[in-house]
Amino acid sequence: LAFKRGVEELFPVLAGRLGAADVATAYVVEPDVAAHALGREPMVDMLIALSSRISQFELNHQEIDIDFTLVSDHGSDHTSKFVEVDARALARRVGVTPVQSMAEGSSHSEPWAVAIEHTRTTYGVMHTSDEQAELVAARVSNDDTVDLVVAKALPFDAAPPSDVFCALYRSGQRVGRISYESSTDTYWIDRDGDWPTLGLAVEPEDAQWLPVTDAMQFEATVHGAYPDLLYRARTSIDSPSIRTPAQVVYSLRDFAVMRGIAVPGTGSLGASGSHGAMGGGGSRGVLLSQHRHLEGAIRSDDVL
């Protein structure tokens, strides 16, 4: 009912903008809610209804050239979740002390972290000191609910001069090291990393650090298990849009979802699908446009 009412109110507003504005933007939230709580089919039904309403709108206003562009704000893995992850409980399970603040953590000698829960996404974050970020990441990666972990790293010995350093962990082991040089938009990856299992083929070379341009890594990984791997790993711990990025970001397995904010009076996970993990299911969105020809894949940061 909320979706039907919202759509019916949307198109009169759009009609009022015709001739007065070149661009009108609307956000329709209900398909996202349906995909999370009810699954794929109810969301598809909503999109079919929206498509029909768009066609009717165009038919009613044939005197004006109208182009519609639809873009999802994120993907959805459409995989039902049966394990709910409590960030602080996860930290305790792997031997990391959950604390309330960075100041409190600095008084601890054992590994510690501010374990954050945002909402029902398939990733979580932990704030800790730069010095112990890799130790915390290694421990977190041992948990049964965790797939891949990104850690902010201290500068690597003998690595090319870079602006960002991060490390990838899985099952308690470091599986890759990445440094990034912003002036050339180049990633340098450790030759000894387990890159093939992460979907990135590496040519055998004698050098310890191998250069990979951003365009190269995007093309190589965008349709793989971990789309846009190096870019997403780097920006997860060095995002210009986040004032205080976390030192550790962990990606959950497809059966798990963060507990987040529980809905009062319900015991449901409320997750027939979710998003945010490094895997492809919950990170690939959709972009459709009547206005221009689109590439096969484009990074969401570049859409606007």
N, C-alpha and C positions, 0 to 999 in steps of 0.2 A: 504493500500500500504506500509506503514512504517513497519507494522508487517511482511508482506510477504518478503520485502527486508531484514529485520533484520534476519529472520529465514534462508533465503537463504545464507546470509553471515556467519551465525553462524556455520553451519555444516562443511564447508570447513576448518574453523579455528579448530574445534574439530578434524577433520581428520588429520590435521597437528600435533596435540598433541599425536596421537596414537603412542605408543612405545617410546615416549620422556618424558611423564609425567604420573604419576599414577592417578592424579585427575585433572580435568578441570572444572571450574565453570563459568556459564554464567547467566546473569540477563536479563530477557525478560520483558520489562515494559508495552508493549502495551495492554495485557489483563487487566491489572489494570486500565489503562485509559479508556478502553471500558466499563468495569464494572461500573466505576464512572459515565460516561457521557451517555452511551447508554443502560446499563442494563445487565441482566444475559446472554441472548441468544447470543449476539455478542461475549461475552467473551468465552462462551462454544464453539462456532464455531472456535475461535482461538485455543483453547486447543485441539480440534479434529484435526485441521490441524497440530499442533505441534506433536501430538501423531503419526500421519501418517508419518511425516518426521522422527521421531525417529525410527519407524519401518523400514523405507527404509534405514536409516543409518546403522542399525544393520544388515540388509540383505546384504548391500554392504561391510561389514567388518566382515564376519563370522569367519575369521581366528583369531580374537581377542575377548577375553571375555570382554564384555562391560556391565556395570550396570548403569542405569539411576536412579537418585533420583530427584524428583520434590518437591519443598516446596514453599508455598506461603509466602510472607513476612507479610501478615496479612489477616484477614477475610474480608468479604463484606456482608452487611445485605441484599443487593439486594432489598431494599425498597426505593421507590421514595421519595425524599424530597420536601416538598412544603413550608417549613419555613426556612428562612435564618437567622442565629443568628449573630448579631453584638455584640462582646464581651463588648465593652464600653457601648453600649445602654442597654444591659442586666444588667450591673452593675447599671446604673442609675435607671432602672425600679424597682430594688429591694432595693434601698436606700443605695447603695455603691458608693462612689465617685471614679471615674476612674482617676488615676494619671499616670504621665509619668515615675516615678522612685520611688524606695523605699525611697530615701532621701526626695522627695517631699511629699510622703505620711506621713512621720513622723511628718510633720508640721500640719497635720489635726487632729482635735479632733473627727470627725465623722468617721464611718467605711470607709475604703478606700482600693483600690487594684490596682495593675498594671494588667489590663485586656489584656491578650495576645491572638492574633489570629495567629495560625501557618498556617494551610491550611484547606482544606474542609474535616475535620474529624468530627466525631460525639461526640467529647469531647472538652472541653476548660479548661484553667487554669487561676488562679489568684494568683499573688504574693502579700502578705500582711505581717503584723507582726505576729509572732507566737501567741502573746497574743490575737489577734482578729480573728484568723483564723476560729474558730468555729462560731463566730458571723457572719462573712462574708458567711461561708458555709450555715448557717441556712437561711440567706436571699436569697442567690442564689437558694437554693432548692425550694423556693416559686414560682419561675418563671414557667410559663406554658410549656416552652420548655425543662425544666430540669427534669430528672428522679431521679438520685442518685448523691450525692455529698460526696467526701472524704475530710476531713480536717486534717491537722497536728494538734495534740493536745498537750497541756502541760501535764506533768505526772499526772495520775489519783490518787486520794487519795486511799490508801489501795490496790492499784494494785500491783501484783508481780513485782519484779525488772525486768525492761525491757529496751530495746534499742530504741524502736519506739512506739509512741502512736498516734493513729488516731481515728477519729470519723466519722460515717456515718449519713447523713441527707437526709430526704425526706419530701417534703411538709412542710417545716419549723420546722420539729421535728427531734430530734436526735433518730435514730433507732438502733444504735449499737455503742459500744466502743470496740476498739481492742488495745491490747498491744502485743509486739513481743519480745521474748527473743532469740537472735541470737545464743547463745552458745548451746542451746538445739533445735533450729529450732522449737520453740513452740509458738503458739498464745494463748493469754488469752483473752477470750471474756466475756463481761458483761452479767450476767445471765438475766438482765432485758431488754436486746436488743430484738428487734422484728425479731429474726433470722429466724423463719419459713417462713416469707414473702420474705426473701432474699435467701431462698433455703437451709438453714442450720438447720437441726434438732438438738435440744438441749435437752439432758436428764435432767429431773428435779433433781436439787441438791440444797443443802442448801448453798453451797459456793457462794459468790458473783462473783468470777472470775473462769471461767471454762477453763481448758487446752484443746487445740486442736492441735495435731501435724500437720505439713504441709501436710504429706501424707493423714491424715484423712480428712482435709478440701478439698484437691484436689479431692479425690474420691467422697466425698459427694456432691460437687458442679459442677464438670466438665461438666455434662450433664444438669445442671439446667439453670434457667433464668440468673444467674450471675456466669458464669464459673470461677473457681479458685478465688472465691470472696476475701478471706482474703489476699492471696498473691498479687493479683492485687491492692487491696486497699492500702496495705502497701507499695508496690514498686512504686505506683503512687506518693507518697510524700517522698519516701526515696530510690530513685533509685541510685545505685552506678555508673550508666553510665551517669548521669546528674549532671553537676557541681553545678547548683543552682536550685534544685527542687522547684516547686510551693508549697505554703501552702494550696491551695484549688484546687481540680480537680473536674470538674463537667461533668457528663455523660448525654448526651441529649436523649430525647425521639426519637422514631424511625422515626418520620416525620420531624425532624429538622437536620440541618447541619450547621457547622460554615461557616461564610461568606468567610473567608480566603482571598487568593489573587484572585481577580476577573480577568477574562480573558477580555482584552480590546476588545471593540466592541461587546460584547455579554451581554445579560441580563439573560441568563440561569443560573439556579443553578448549572448546570453541575453535577448533582448528582442523578443518577438513583440507586445509592447504595453508601454506604460509610462504615467507620470502626472506631474503637477506643472506642466506648461506653462500659460500663460495661456489657451490655446485650450480649447474646450469638451470635446473628446474625452477628455482626460486629467484633467479637473477636475470632471466631473459624476459623482457617485456614485449609490448607490441606497439608499433607505430604504423598508422595507416593514413594516407593522404590522397585527396583528389587533386591536389595542387601541383605536385611535382613527382618526378620519378625518384624513387628511393633506392639506396644501395641495399644489398642483401642483409647487412648488419651495420648498425651505427651505435656508437657509445651514447648512452643517455645524456651524459654531460654535454654532448655536442648538438643535441636536438634543437634547442632554441636558436 
